């Protein structure tokens, strides 16, 4: 809160000092969400200060913290913030790349937050305006006028992209009227480049005194001191104004200052590029480790699947072999039983049956009672033996395998 308060008073160093203390406290608790917030706000303050290198570095630290949180929405928001520092440094392709990453995170994770969608669309419009891409800017402007938007700055986004279109169409008089009207619009939130664009519109329209007034006004502002990317354009306009007034000496002096500011801006851009490359290297390394872990997990699953398949094949083979052996033993047992039953049938059952039939045949010629009783005893014995053998056959047939 102290940092936010000091930032609103434009005391940027005091704001940074407060944030550094906050970061130290958050580190003690290992609070990744607070660290993400604090590093992001530190980048905001450094951007206001014109310290693009420090801002990119702070965003890099914020990115490390958000990766630990595994929160796609915060990651998308961070990419939008990172895109802003590249936009302000004039690195528009990098800025658009981060905005595309943010959009991809929103789409892939089906995040329904209209505020960030509006912010992405507006930031893309800013880049398209700087690269003079009228058609893409117009598409963004129309999208901002659509229903799927939500932001306390939505009115500002719509109005600003509106006069951007007028400037790209070289309708400078119309743009001047639109910008001046916005200065009196209570719902409109001015930004730091509004007056510069108004000065450029006046200069392009031939109103050089009005252009000089707005350029001088901006150069008097303390907030522009550490912003060579802004100052070199302001001094370039002063040089062009001096040329139109035929003051070659003043024009040359302003061109020299503009050149010095441009050199400083280029030096800053090279350092920003170095920081950006380091962040990209870190991202690639993180992606490598993520893919490595993914590969290791997939490899383990593959080995597990192979082992499971081998075990399954072995088990199936064992069951198949056991089943074949069982059938083989059953066939042997059946053959043995069949042989045994055949033996019983031929040697015992048929033997007793033959005795009974023979005795019955003898009984036809019996003449005495004693002989009849004797044959009856033989028949009784043979019948009992036959019954025993038949029971034996029945028991063998009913035996389990």
Secondary structure, DSSP 4 states (H G I P E B T S, - for coil): -HHHHHHHTT-HHHHHHHHHHHHHHHHHHT-HHHHHHHHHHHHHHHHHHT-HHHHHHHHHHHHHHHHHHT-HHHHHHHHHHHHHHHHHTT-HHHHHHHHHHHHHHHHHTT---HHHHHHHHHHHHHHHHHTT-HHHHHHHHHHHTSSS---TTHHHHHHHHHHHHHHHTT-HHHHHHHHHHHHT-TT----TTHHHHHHHHHHHTT-HHHHHHHHHHHHT-GGGTT-HHHHHHHHHHHHHHHHHTT-HHHHHHHHHHHHHHHHHHHHHHHHHHHHHHHHHHHHHHHHHHHHHHHHHHHHHHHHHHHHHHHHHHHHHHHHHHHHHHHHHHHHHHHHHHHHHHHHHIIIIIHHHHHHHHHHHHHGGG--SHHHHHHHHHHHHHHHHHHHHHHHHHHHHHH---
